[in-house]
Amino acid sequence: MPHTFAKVLFSDPVKKLQKEYGSRATYERMTAAGLGEQALGPDESDFIALRDSFYIATVTPDGWPYIQHRGGPLGILTMIDKSTLAFADYSGNKQYVTTGNLSVNDRFALFLMDYPGRTRLKIIGHGRILKPGENPAIESRLITEPGAHVECIFVLDVVGFDWNCSQHITPRYTREELEIAALH
């Protein structure tokens, strides 16, 4: 998937603005050199495995963006292979907006944050929904919450990704991270 993130998201209006504000040449060189995008590798795998939450964006049939937070145990989002991610979806507020959106427009964006490390990873691709038991090989790899009812499995085929600038990320810490820091 070389250069895919930039090719998909850097539309003509985006390129025009990049040129106007002086960043276009840098992004053209990056794309030409093959920097910035590749199949998910060890760095992405490690980062994803250490997340206990992420944000997923989908689009309604009318074109409205929708963003939802997903949280759970570490590794809630699982890397199945270099271009596939998956996670179990549990019973919740019964709105089914993300699930419904993916049933008519399979495009998604993920936003994964590491506030203490001031790092973020953006991933785009195509999603599909599986019923429990439909693909035992994928389902057996997922980290699930004990006793929680899995309603479906989200399988996310990655088109591209981008590590983002840390300049404006405010460090935030969980209670557990603060308690560990206090011990040292």
Legacy VTK file of the C-alpha trace (Angstrom):
# vtk DataFile Version 3.0
C-alpha trace
ASCII
DATASET POLYDATA
POINTS 184 float
0.000 0.000 0.000
2.809 2.464 -0.741
1.801 6.159 -0.816
-1.869 5.288 -0.375
-2.665 7.576 2.560
-1.443 10.672 0.696
-2.953 9.549 -2.612
-6.366 9.023 -1.033
-6.518 12.048 1.263
-4.469 14.668 -0.570
-7.191 15.696 -3.011
-6.741 18.563 -5.466
-8.164 21.132 -3.002
-5.796 19.821 -0.296
-2.812 20.010 -2.649
-3.793 23.565 -3.587
-3.788 24.582 0.089
-0.519 22.751 0.722
1.021 24.690 -2.151
-0.445 27.983 -0.894
0.921 27.430 2.643
4.282 26.005 1.567
4.090 22.310 2.459
3.305 20.767 -0.945
6.923 20.267 -2.056
7.712 18.341 1.140
4.737 16.003 0.665
5.577 15.467 -3.009
9.137 14.456 -2.069
7.851 12.118 0.663
5.447 10.442 -1.729
8.077 10.157 -4.466
10.565 8.645 -2.006
7.983 6.183 -0.694
8.168 7.597 2.830
5.234 7.722 5.188
3.169 4.759 4.051
3.780 1.035 3.960
2.147 -2.162 5.122
1.548 -2.128 8.860
4.792 -3.201 10.461
6.294 -3.857 13.886
6.072 -0.207 15.003
2.369 -0.043 14.149
1.721 -3.498 15.622
3.376 -2.554 18.928
1.560 0.791 19.082
-1.840 -0.764 18.314
-1.339 -3.561 20.875
-0.731 -1.004 23.637
-3.953 0.937 23.049
-6.964 0.463 25.297
-9.109 2.794 23.209
-9.402 4.405 19.799
-11.783 6.498 17.732
-13.474 5.194 14.602
-15.046 7.472 11.997
-17.596 6.387 9.406
-19.922 8.217 7.017
-23.738 8.158 7.015
-25.635 7.441 3.780
-26.275 11.216 3.591
-22.554 12.002 3.805
-22.372 13.090 7.459
-19.230 12.097 9.361
-19.716 10.121 12.561
-17.004 9.455 15.168
-17.284 6.946 17.969
-14.940 6.086 20.840
-14.186 2.419 21.465
-12.511 1.293 24.665
-11.635 -1.909 26.470
-8.645 -3.935 27.561
-5.164 -3.342 26.137
-5.075 -4.722 22.617
-8.802 -4.195 22.022
-7.866 -3.454 18.400
-6.040 -6.496 17.031
-3.678 -6.655 14.067
-4.667 -9.786 12.127
-2.017 -9.316 9.419
-0.090 -6.462 7.760
-3.251 -5.035 6.208
-6.098 -6.197 8.465
-7.292 -5.094 11.903
-10.262 -6.368 13.885
-12.131 -5.783 17.120
-15.097 -7.252 18.948
-18.160 -5.040 19.306
-20.180 -5.357 22.500
-23.729 -4.556 23.475
-23.910 -0.866 24.251
-26.363 1.954 23.747
-28.109 0.104 20.894
-27.738 2.986 18.417
-25.743 0.957 15.802
-24.626 4.092 13.930
-21.124 2.812 13.079
-22.435 -0.627 12.146
-25.218 0.845 10.015
-22.871 3.270 8.286
-20.434 0.497 7.363
-23.304 -1.547 5.914
-23.804 1.063 3.157
-20.400 2.789 2.924
-17.470 0.646 3.988
-14.990 3.509 4.419
-13.593 4.171 7.884
-10.859 6.168 9.597
-9.228 5.250 12.891
-7.519 7.662 15.244
-5.258 6.086 17.876
-3.682 8.235 20.584
-0.817 7.789 23.010
-1.162 10.924 25.133
1.835 10.300 27.457
4.044 9.516 24.443
2.525 12.380 22.427
2.008 10.095 19.445
-0.945 9.427 17.165
-1.595 7.032 14.328
-4.270 7.582 11.674
-5.516 4.629 9.610
-7.971 4.571 6.697
-9.582 1.664 4.916
-12.642 -0.445 4.256
-14.609 -2.180 7.016
-16.925 -5.147 7.150
-19.022 -6.720 9.855
-18.987 -10.404 10.825
-21.424 -12.194 13.082
-19.961 -14.151 16.015
-18.894 -17.580 14.790
-18.727 -16.478 11.147
-14.897 -16.463 11.084
-13.499 -18.414 14.056
-9.887 -17.813 12.928
-10.250 -14.036 13.292
-12.496 -14.255 16.345
-10.005 -16.441 18.234
-7.324 -13.725 17.897
-9.418 -10.968 19.478
-9.030 -9.789 23.034
-12.488 -9.723 24.564
-13.837 -8.483 27.844
-14.735 -11.346 30.199
-18.482 -11.832 30.406
-19.262 -9.233 27.740
-21.695 -10.135 24.967
-20.034 -9.821 21.541
-22.636 -8.601 19.038
-20.381 -8.556 16.001
-16.796 -8.418 14.804
-15.474 -5.405 12.899
-12.850 -6.378 10.316
-10.926 -3.412 8.946
-8.938 -3.735 5.721
-6.246 -1.055 5.836
-5.743 1.147 2.773
-3.190 3.519 4.304
-1.886 5.071 7.496
0.062 8.044 8.725
1.950 8.850 11.913
1.085 12.387 12.908
3.101 15.289 14.247
3.272 15.444 18.049
3.611 19.222 18.232
0.174 19.998 19.680
-0.572 16.836 21.670
-1.029 17.638 25.346
0.300 14.780 27.500
-2.433 13.123 29.574
-2.034 10.238 31.982
-4.289 7.532 33.348
-4.599 7.084 37.097
-2.558 3.875 36.767
0.238 5.683 34.879
0.350 8.389 37.570
0.477 5.806 40.374
3.367 3.979 38.666
5.240 7.268 38.153
4.767 8.129 41.848
6.488 4.859 42.831
9.644 5.782 40.921
LINES 1 185
184 0 1 2 3 4 5 6 7 8 9 10 11 12 13 14 15 16 17 18 19 20 21 22 23 24 25 26 27 28 29 30 31 32 33 34 35 36 37 38 39 40 41 42 43 44 45 46 47 48 49 50 51 52 53 54 55 56 57 58 59 60 61 62 63 64 65 66 67 68 69 70 71 72 73 74 75 76 77 78 79 80 81 82 83 84 85 86 87 88 89 90 91 92 93 94 95 96 97 98 99 100 101 102 103 104 105 106 107 108 109 110 111 112 113 114 115 116 117 118 119 120 121 122 123 124 125 126 127 128 129 130 131 132 133 134 135 136 137 138 139 140 141 142 143 144 145 146 147 148 149 150 151 152 153 154 155 156 157 158 159 160 161 162 163 164 165 166 167 168 169 170 171 172 173 174 175 176 177 178 179 180 181 182 183
